[in-house]
Amino acid sequence: MVHLSNKLRAAATLLASLSAVNGQTNGSEFGELTQYGGSPPVYPTPNATGLDWATAFAQASAFVAELTLEEKALLVTGTPGPCVGNISPIPRLNFSGLCLQDGPLAIRQATYASVFPAGLSVAASWDRALAKQRGVDMALEFKGKGAHVALGPVAGPLGRSGYGGRNWEGFSPDPYLTGLLFGDTIEGMQSTGLQACAKHYIAYEQETQRNPSVSPDGVTIEAISSNLNDRTMHELYLWPFQNAVKSGVASVMCSYNRINGSYACQNSKTMNGLLKGELGFQGYVMSDWAGTHSGVSSAHSGLDMDMPGGISFLESGTIAHSYFGPNLTAGVENGTIPIDRVDDMCRRIMTPYFYLGQTSYPPIDGGEFALNYWSPSDVDPGVNFTFGPSNVDVRGAHGSLIRELGSAGMVLLKNVDNALPLKTPKIIGVFGNDAGDLTDGLYFGGDADLTNIGFQYGVLPVGGGSGTGRFSYVVSPLDAIKAKAAQQGNDALVQYVLNNTLIVDADGFAIVQPSPPDVCLVFLKTWATEGYDRPSLLVDWNGTAVVETVAASCPNTIVITNSGGLNILPFASNPNVTGIIAAHYPGQEVGNSIVDVLWGAVNPSGKLPYTIALAEEDYAFADITNSSALLETEDPNAWQSDFEERLLIDYRYFDYYNESVQYEFGFGLSYTTFSMGNATVARVGSGSVSALPSNESIVPGGNPALWETLYSVSVSVSNTGSVAGAAVPQLYLGLPQPANEDITPVKVLRGFEKLTLQPGESQPVTFDLNRRDISYWDIYVQDWVIGTSAIGVLAGFSSRDIQATTSFSPLASSGSGGYGGGYGDHSGPWHWSASEGRPSHWGPPKAI
Ligand code: BGC
C-alpha cells in the first residue's frame, strides 16, 4: 500500500512537471519565446479502446496480457535488424517481429522493386482512383519483401513554403486535395494487409534545423519550432491527418521539429489532445528516427514506439542506450510511468497487426541486411528475425500504372498554336542535362555529395533522401524520344546536347544540325531532398539560361521540367517557348510518360497542385526560417518559425491579396477544351442545419457528425473540342469571415473530380459537401462551426477560371430559402463579383 501511494505521488509530481519539461506551459521560459505561447499540456494519453477494430483489439489485449514487462519494452522500442525500423520477435508467443521500411514512393533501398511517381505527381494528377491503385501496387511490393509497415504516405510537410526540401514526398499545400489523396493512398495500401504510417506529424515545414545541433561552444541548439495558432493547425496542417485517421491508418510518425516550443514526439497537445483525443486515433505513434528526446515525458505525451530505438540514430548492438527499452521498465518500476500507459502502447501496436491479418505474412527478404545501415553483427544474438529468399522480384506489372500515373501527373502549362502534341517532326533537337541516362548511379538515398545540389547529368525521376527508391531501371527521355522517332517512319533525326554549360557558354546549340530543328525539346530539372531546403525556386544547373539560349535560335522550343515542386518560369512569356510541361517526379517510366504526353498518346490532364507565382520574392510571406546569425547562434531557442501568414498559404495568399501569378493553383491545359454549365446546390438530408455538430462519440476521424454530407453542388461538364480528354472540374467555396477571427481565405478547394469525356460528350458532376467542408474551426468553442453568412460557390477549371457561381446559407431556414442567386451580396471578403469575371490584374490569359 505504501509502495503504491509512493508510486501515485511520484506519478502526480511527474505530471505536474511534465508540461514544463515539454515546454508546454504558457508562462514557461520556452513558451514565452513562441508567438503563440506554449503548447498546452494535455494529459493523460487517451487509452485505445479498439473502436472500429474490436476483434483485433481483443486479440491484441489477450496478446499483451501474456507479455512480461521486459517484452513490453521490446515491443515499443526499435532494435537493430534487417529493416529501417525493427521490432524484435517474441518467439514464445509466435510473434515474428515487425519490419518497417521507407518510404512514400517505393520500398526504398530494395532491389527488384519499382519506383513509383512521387506524391507530388499524384497530387498533380488530381486522380483519386490512380492514387488508390498506386497505394495498392506499392503495398504489394512492401508485403512481397516482408515489410509489415511502410513509412508513408506523407502529409507533413504540407508545403507551406515552396522551398521545402521534402514537399514532393507529400501531395499539395492545399489540405483538402492532400487529405483525400492521403486517405486514398492509405486505404489502397492497407487493403493488401500492409500497415501504412502517416508522417510526419506535425507542422514539419522545413528541413533547415529540423533536428537539434551543437554550437561551436558546445551548446545544444534546439530544433526549429513551428509556431502556429489553433485555427491554422486545424484548417491546414491537421486536416489531412484527420482524413488519414478516418481512413483507418495503422500508425503515425511524429516529426523532428518542435510545435509551439515542444518537440513533436513529446508534445501532449498534438498527440494526446488532437490525434488520440479529438481525432480518435486508435493506432500507434512512432517517433521519427532519433526524434525522441525523452523517455518519461514522451511516454506521457502519447509516444507509443521509439525508433530506431537507440538514443543516437545508428546506435547499434543494444537498446540499453534508449529513452525507451530498459529505461521504460525502470520508469514503470519507479512509478514514473504507469503500466497502463505501457499496456496501451502495446495494444495500440498490436491491434493493426491483428486487424490487417499480419499473423501470417511473407518473410523478410534475405538481402535486406546488405542494403540497410545495420549489419547482422549489430543484432542482439537473442533476436531471431525470419528470412526468406534474397532479391525477391516484387515488381509485378506495376510499370504500366507507373507510366500512366507519370503522365497523369504532368501539367501542360503553355501550348502556343497547337505546338503539342507533336505530329511527325523530322529534325528533333534534345537539350539539357535532364534528358539523358543517369551517370551517378540509380539510387539517391545515401550519397553525401548530392547535398542540396543533386547530380549533374541524367534525368531526375524522383528526389533524394529516405523518400527515394532504388531503380531497377529508368527510361530516360532521350531513349524514349529515340524510340518514338524511329516509329514515325519518316527517318527522323534525333540530335542532342545534354551539357548545359556547353549550351550556354560555348554555343552548343550550333552542334545540332540541320538548324534550327523542327522542335527543340529542353529538359531541365530541380533537385529536392530530405535534409535540405531548396536554395532556389528556379530550375537547377543554369536551366533558365539554357532555355533562353535555345529559344533565341529555335522558334519552337518546348520546355519539360522534372522538379520536386514549383518553379518560377521567367521564360514563360518568351514567344519562342511554345510549350511548357511541368513533369514533376514521375518515377522509373519518366521518359515514356513524357513521350506519351508530347506525342499525344495521352491527352494531358494534370493540374497544378500549387501556385506558380511571377517571382521568387512573391513567396516571402511564408519563408523558410534561416539566417547566418541563426546558423551561428549560441541561443538554444533561437530557431523559431512563426506561421504568421496563418491560413493564407499558396493560392489562399495570392487570392486574398489579389496578386497576379504566372499559373494559378488548379491550372493545366488539355489538347481539347471543356465547358461547364450552371451550378446548383441541393440540401442532402432533411431538417434545419445547426451551426455546431451534434455531440456524438468520437470515432477514428473525430466526431462522425463532421463527415455527414449536408449539401451537394452539381454542374455539368462538356468536351467542346475534337479529341477525348479528361477534365478536372473543381469546386471552391467562399466561406464567411467569422467575427473576431483570423482572416478567412477568399476561397478554398472543397471538391474535385476527374472525368474522361469524348468529343461532344457532357456529364453531370456532383460534389458532396460534408459538415467539415463548410465549417471553420472556432477557437472559442473549440469545434467546427458553420458561419452565419452565405457561402459562395465557385465552380470552374482552376482556382482563377471560375465558370459557375451561386451561394447558399446553411443556417437559413431549410429548403430553397437557403439558396442565393449570385454571391456578391454577402459580407465575405470578396474581391470581385460574378459579373466582373476574371480581373485583368490577375495576369495575362493563358495561351491555349
Ligand atoms: C525521416 C523519415 C524516415 C526515417 C527512416 C528519417 O530521417 O525523416 O521520413 O522514415 O528517417 O529512414
Residues whose N, C-alpha, C, O or C-beta is under 5 A from the ligand:
A	BS01	BGC	V84 D102 L151 D288 W289 S466
